[in-house]
């Protein structure tokens, strides 16, 4: 939103959004957004990404020489 549209400037808006997102866990936000027309996906840790069904089905992670 721009100031011309009556909105906050970017730093203020960023701070307000950050405060709002801290009110729930990542998984709570994901559950809230599920089933709605909202483009949303959680940011996964590397360990979570390796176990995600999408990555597992596509063999997205491989081990080479023990790494």
Contact map, one row per residue, 1 for C-alpha under 8 A:
1110111110000000000000000000000000000000000000000000000000000000000
1111111110000000000000000000000000000000000000000000000000000000000
1111111110000000000000000000000000000000000000000000000000000000000
0111111000000000000000000000000000000000000000000000000000000000000
1111111000000000000000000000000000000000000000000000000000000000000
1111111100000000000000000000000000000000000000000000000000000000000
1111111110000000000000000000000000000000000000000000000000000000000
1110011111011000000000000000000000000000000000000000000000000000000
1110001111111000000000000000000000000000000000000000000000000000000
0000000111111100000000000000000000000000000000000000000000000000000
0000000011111110000000000000000000000000000000000000000000000000000
0000000111111111000000000000000000000000000000000000000000000000000
0000000111111111100000000000000000000000000000000000000000000000000
0000000001111111110000000000000000000000000000000000000000000000000
0000000000111111111000000000000000000000000000000000000000000000000
0000000000011111111100000000000000000000000000000000000000000000000
0000000000001111111110000000000000000000000000000000000000000000000
0000000000000111111111000000000000000000000000000000000000000000000
0000000000000011111111100000000000000000000000000000000000000000000
0000000000000001111111100000000000000000000000000000000000000000000
0000000000000000111111111000000000000000000000000000000000000000000
0000000000000000011111111000000000000000000000000000000000000000000
0000000000000000001111111000000000000000000000000000000000000000000
0000000000000000000011111101100000000000000000000000000000000000000
0000000000000000000011111111100000000000000000000000000000000000000
0000000000000000000000011111110000000000010000000000000000000000000
0000000000000000000000001111111000000000010000000000000000000000000
0000000000000000000000011111111100000000000000000000000000000000000
0000000000000000000000011111111110000000000000000000000000000000000
0000000000000000000000000111111111000001110000000000000000000000000
0000000000000000000000000011111111000000000000000000000000000000000
0000000000000000000000000001111111000000000000000000000000000000000
0000000000000000000000000000111111110101000000000000000000000000000
0000000000000000000000000000011111110100000000000000000000000000000
0000000000000000000000000000000011111000000000000000000000000000000
0000000000000000000000000000000011111100000000000000000000000000000
0000000000000000000000000000000000111110000000000000000000000000000
0000000000000000000000000000000011011111000000000000000000000000000
0000000000000000000000000000000000001111100000000000000000000000000
0000000000000000000000000000010010000111110000000000000000000000000
0000000000000000000000000000010000000011111000000000000000000000000
0000000000000000000000000110010000000001111100000000000000000000000
0000000000000000000000000000000000000000111110000000000000000000000
0000000000000000000000000000000000000000011111111000000000000000000
0000000000000000000000000000000000000000001111111000000000000000000
0000000000000000000000000000000000000000000111111100000000000000000
0000000000000000000000000000000000000000000111111110000000000000000
0000000000000000000000000000000000000000000111111111000000000000000
0000000000000000000000000000000000000000000111111111001000000000000
0000000000000000000000000000000000000000000001111111001100011000000
0000000000000000000000000000000000000000000000111111101100000000000
0000000000000000000000000000000000000000000000011111111100000000000
0000000000000000000000000000000000000000000000000011111110000000000
0000000000000000000000000000000000000000000000000001111111000000000
0000000000000000000000000000000000000000000000001111111111111000000
0000000000000000000000000000000000000000000000000111111111111000000
0000000000000000000000000000000000000000000000000000111111110000000
0000000000000000000000000000000000000000000000000000011111110000000
0000000000000000000000000000000000000000000000000000001111111100000
0000000000000000000000000000000000000000000000000100001111111100000
0000000000000000000000000000000000000000000000000100001100111110000
0000000000000000000000000000000000000000000000000000000000111111000
0000000000000000000000000000000000000000000000000000000000001111111
0000000000000000000000000000000000000000000000000000000000000111111
0000000000000000000000000000000000000000000000000000000000000011111
0000000000000000000000000000000000000000000000000000000000000011111
0000000000000000000000000000000000000000000000000000000000000011111
